[in-house]
């Protein structure tokens, strides 16, 4: 995206949120805690730590909780004005990263990314909209990409439509790495491989795969075996495309469905979930151009089957 557009997005968003923050400009290098003690005159050290813990401090548009973060001259520090800070405490969603333009979260199994239009159900998007509403931030979050209800892992939401559109228009330029882990039934013969097929949606919203172009959407999945035992294979997956149910149907194609995925041929479900987890995400921030890298642990259920 052109720098002009990024600058315009920054200015637009900062104007929109100006009533919610107190701005401080850093005049000399010093640790964040020392700076805040000076900026928040009269506040106790305990109070300042509380402000950091409650994610009320931004440094150059990014939430910062590290008390000894090394500030540099020229940086912008912003503190949320509102005292009663709402923290996201939800069994399905946790915040991994947040700045003024986007939120990265970890989604658990059992919740959709975004509810269908007109439907009344819980979703990650609905939970995050309540989260920003309680923080007195006058915007809604916007969908960047999805994970299936049955899949856990990393998700990105934009805080305005301009950032959302930058992700949509430049996904392959912005996102440099996105990886999943899956446990498959049986012993996968090859140590690595690439699966290419064309996907169309059939009955009951199930994706059907064809090895030749049948007018559907081309899907490309790369996999590598990480571990095997007598019953299962743990693999790492990297996608060249992001089609609906792509990984799940491709694992069925190679004769090794994902454990727990009865929709695509699995015969057993020993831990009560589909064993698919989006554990790694790297991208260039569409506004600040910062390179961001996130990696979360595999869920405990994975260690149950692959100790």
TILUMNU-311172 format. One record per atom (N, C-alpha, C): x, y, z. Coordinates in steps of 0.2 Angstrom, whole numbers, plus 5000, padded with zeros to 4 digits. Layout:
// residues N
XYZ;...
END
This chain:
// residues 307
500449945000;500050005000;500450065000;500250114997;500650174996;500750215003;501350245004;501450275010;500950335011;500750365006;500250415007;499650395010;499350335008;498750305011;498850285018;499450255020;499650245027;499650305031;499950355029;499950415032;499250445033;498850445028;498150465029;497750425034;497850355034;497550315038;497750335046;498350345047;498550365053;498250425056;498250475051;497950535053;497250535055;496850495050;496150485051;496050455058;496350405059;496250365065;496450405072;496950435071;497250475077;496750535079;496450565073;495950615075;495350585078;495150525075;494550495078;494550475085;495150465087;495250435094;495550485099;495650555096;495950605100;495650615107;495050605107;494650625114;494750575119;495050515117;495050455122;495750455125;496250495123;496950485125;497250555127;497750545131;498150605133;498850595130;499050645126;499750635122;500250665125;500850625125;501450655128;502050635123;502450685122;503050685117;503650675121;504050625119;504650605123;505250655121;505450695126;506050745124;506750715125;506750655129;507450625130;507350555131;507850515130;507850445131;507850425139;507350385140;507250355147;506850295147;506850255153;506350205153;505650225154;505150185151;504450205151;504250225158;504350185163;504150195170;504350265172;504950285171;505250345174;504850405170;504750395164;504350445160;503650455162;503350395164;502650395166;502550435173;503050415177;503050445184;503050525183;503450545178;503550625177;502850645174;502650605169;502050635166;501350635170;501350585174;500750575179;500950605185;501050665186;501250695192;500750685198;501050665203;500650645209;500350575210;500450535204;500250465204;500750425208;500550375212;501050335215;501350285210;501850255212;502150205208;501650145207;501350125212;500850075211;500250095206;500050155206;499550175201;499850175194;500450195193;500750195186;500850125184;501050075188;501050005186;500349975184;499850005188;499249975186;498950005179;499150065178;499050085171;499350045166;499950025167;500349985162;499949915162;499849885168;499549815168;498949815164;498549865165;497849865162;497849895154;498449895151;498549905144;498249975142;498350025146;498150095145;498650135142;499250105141;499850155138;499950125131;500050175126;500250165119;500950195118;501350165115;502050195113;502050195105;501950245102;501950245095;501450205092;500850215095;500250175093;500150105095;500650075099;500650005101;500550005108;500149965111;500049955118;500649925121;500949955126;501549935129;501449925137;501649865139;501549855146;502249845150;502749845146;503449835149;503649895153;503749895159;503849955163;504549985162;505049945160;505749965158;505849975151;505249985147;505349995140;505750055138;506250045134;506750105133;506450155128;506150205130;505950265126;506450305123;506350325117;506850365113;506550435111;506950485111;506750555110;506350555103;505850585103;505350595098;504850545097;504750495102;504250445102;503650485105;503050455103;502350475106;502150425111;501950445117;501650405122;500950435123;500450385123;499750405124;499450365130;499050395134;498750365140;498050365139;497650315140;496950315139;496650355145;496250405144;495950445149;495450405154;495050365151;494550325155;494850285161;494650295167;494950265172;494750185173;494050175172;493850105173;493950065167;494550025167;494749995161;494449925161;494149905155;493849835154;494449795151;494549735155;495049685152;494649625149;494849605144;494549545140;494649485144;494149455147;494149385150;493649345148;493849305143;493349265139;493649195138;493349135139;493549075138;493749055131;493449095126;493549075119;494049125116;494249185119;494649235115;495149265120;495749265118;496249305122;496649355117;496849415120;497149465116;497949445116;498249435110;498949425110;499349485108;499049535104;499349595103;498849645101;498949705103;498449765101;498849825100;498649865095;498849935094;498249975091;498350035089;497750075087;497450055081;497750005077;497549995071;497249925070;497449875074;497249805074;497349765080;497049715081;497049665086;497249595084;497649565087;497849495086;497649455092;497249405091;496949365096;497049285095;497049255101;497049175100;496349155101;496049115096;495349085097;495449015099;494948995103;494848925105;494348895101;494348825101;493848785098;493148795100;492648795096;491948795098;491648865097;491948915093;491648975092;491848995085;491349025082;491449045075;491849115075;492149135069;492549195069;492049255069;491549245064;491049295064;490349265062;489849285065;489149255064;488949275058;488549235054;488249245048;487749305049;487649345044;487149405044;486449385046;486249415051;485549405054;485549355059;486149315060;486149255065;486249285072;485949255077;486049275084;486449215087;487149225087;487549175090;488249215092;488549185097;489149205099;489749205094;490149245094;490749245089;491349285092;491949275089;492449315091;492349385089;492149405083;491949475082;491549505087;490949475089;490549495094;490849515100;491249465102;491649475109;492149535108;492449545103;492949595102;492549665102;491949665098;491549725098;491349745105;491149695109;491049715116;491649745120;492249715119;492849725122;493049805120;492949825114;493149895112;492649945115;492049915115;491449955117;491549975125;491749925129;491849935136;492449985137;492949985132;493550025133;493350095131;492750115129;492450175127;492850195120;492950145116;493250165109;492750165104;492650215100;492050225096;492150195089;492250125089;492350095083;492150025084;492049985078;491949915078;492549875075;492649815077;493149785073;492949755067;493449735062;493249715055;493649655054;493349605051;493549545049;494149545044;494749515045;495249515040;495349445037;495249395041;495249325039;494849275044;494749215043;494349175047;494749105049;494449075054;494649015056;493948975057;493948915055;493348875056;493148865064;492548855065;492348845072;492748795076;492948745072;493248685075;494048695075;494248755073;495048765073;495148815078;495748805081;495948855086;496548895083;496748945086;497348985084;497349055083;497749085079;497849155079;497449185073;497149245075;496649285071;496849355071;496749395065;496849465065;496149495064;496049555067;495449595066;495749665065;495449705061;495649775060;495149815064;495449875066;495049925070;494749975066;494849975059;494450025055;494449995048;493950015044;493849985037;494449995032;494850055033;495350065029;495950015030;496049995036;496549945038;496349875035;495749865036;495449795034;495549795026;495349845023;495449845015;496149835013;496649865017;497349855015;497549785016;497249745021;497449675022;497149635016;496449655014;496149615009;496449625002;496649695001;496949704994;497649684993;497949674999;498749664998;498949605003;498449555004;498549495008;499249465007;499349445001;499949404999;500649445000;500549514999;501149555001;501249575008;500649575012;500749595019;500949525023;500549475022;500649415026;501249365023;501749365027;502349325024;502349255027;502049235032;502049165035;501449155039;501149105037;500549085041;500549005042;500648975048;500648905048;500248875053;500048815052;499648775056;499948705058;499748685064;499948615066;499248575066;499348505064;498848465063;499048395065;498648355069;498748285070;498348245065;498648195061;498248155056;498148085059;497648055056;497647985057;498147945053;498447895056;498847855053;499547875052;499947845048;500647865047;500747895040;500847955039;500947985033;501647965030;501647935024;502247905021;502747955019;502548015016;503048055014;503248105020;503848125020;504048175025;503848245024;503748265017;503448325015;503148325008;502748375007;502348365000;501948434999;501748434993;501248494991;500648464988;500048484991;499448464988;499148514984;498948504978;498548554974;497948524971;497348564972;496748534969;496248594968;495748584965;495248634964;494548624969;494348664973;493848654978;493148694976;492648654976;491948674975;491548654981;491048694983;490648684989;490048634987;489948574990;489448534988;488848534993;488548474994;487948474999;488248485006;487748505010;487948515017;488548555019;488648605014;489248645015;489948615016;489948555013;490648515013;490948535006;491648545007;492048565001;492248494998;492248494991;492348444987;493048464983;493448414982;494148424979;494148384973;494448424968;494648384961;495348404959;495648344957;496448354955;496548394949;495948404945;496048444939;495548504939;495648554935;495248614936;494548604933;494148614938;493448594936;492948664937;493348714937;492948784938;492948804945;493248764950;493248784957;493848834958;493948844964;494548884967;495148834968;495748854965;496348824966;496548824973;496748774976;497048774983;497648734983;498148764987;498848744987;499048734995;499248674997;499448665004;500048625004;500548655008;501248625009;501248595016;501548535016;501548505023;502248475024;502348465031;503048435033;502848395039;503148335039;503048295045;503548315051;503248325057;503648335062;503748275067;503248235068;503248185073;502848125071;503048065072;502548005071;502547965077;501947925078;501947875083;501547815080;501347765083;501047705081;500347725077;500047775080;499347795077;499247855074;499647905075;499547975072;500248005069;500148055066;500648095063;500548175064;501048205067;500948275068;501348315062;500948355059;501248395053;501248465054;501648505051;501648575050;501348595043;500948645042;500648655036;500748735035;500848745028;500948815026;500548825020;500148875020;499648885014;499848935009;499748915003;499848964997;499249004996;498648964998;497948994997;497548985003;497049025004;496649015010;495949005008;495748945006;495048925004;494748895010;494048895010;493648865015;493848785016;493948765022;494048695024;494648665020;495148715017;495648685013;496048635016;496348645022;496748595025;496348535026;495748535029;495448475031;495248435025;495048465019;494948425013;495548395010;496148435010;496748405008;497048355012;496948355018;497148295022;496748235020;496148245019;495748185017;495948155010;496148205006;496448184999;497048134999;497448155004;498048105005;497948045009;497348035011;497147975015;497247975022;497348035025;497548045032;497148105035;496448095036;496048145039;496348175045;496148235047;496348265054;495948225059;496348205064;495948175070;495448215072;494848185073;494248215076;493748245070;494048245064;493648285059;493248235055;492648215058;492248165055;491948195048;491848255048;491548285041;492048265035;492648255037;493148245031;493448175032;493148125035;493348055035;493648035041;493748075046;494048045052;493647985055;493947935058;493547885061;493547885069;494047925072;494047935079;494148005081;493948015088;493948085091;494148075098;494748055099;494948035106;494948095111;495048155109;495048215114;494548265113;494048245109;493448295108;493548355104;493948355100;494048415095;494448395089;494348435084;494748425078;495448455079;495948415078;496648435080;496948475074;496748535074;497048585069;497148655073;497748685072;497848745076;498348785072;498048855072;498448905068;498948935073;499548915073;500048925078;500548985077;500649005070;501149055068;500849095063;501049165064;500749215060;501349275059;501549285053;501949345052;501749385047;501749455048;501549505043;501849565044;501849605039;502049675039;501449725041;501549765046;500949805048;500749845042;500149845040;499949885034;499949965035;500049985041;500050055042;500750085045;501050045050;501750065052;502350035049;502149985045;502649945041;503149905046;502949895052;503349855057;503249785055;503749745055;503749675054;503449635061;502949605061;502649575067;502649495066;502849465071;502849395071;502549365078;502049315077;501749285083;501749215082;501949185088;501949105088;501649085095;501149045095;500849025101;500948945102;500948925108;501048855109;500448805107;500648745106;500148695104;499648685110;499048675109;498548655114;498748595118;498548585124;498748525128;498548465125;497948465121;497748405118;498248375113;498648415110;499148395105;499648355109;499848375115;500348335119;500048265121;499348265122;499048205124;499148145119;499148165113;499148115107;499848115105;500248165105;500948165103;501448185109;501548145114;501948155120;502648165118;
END
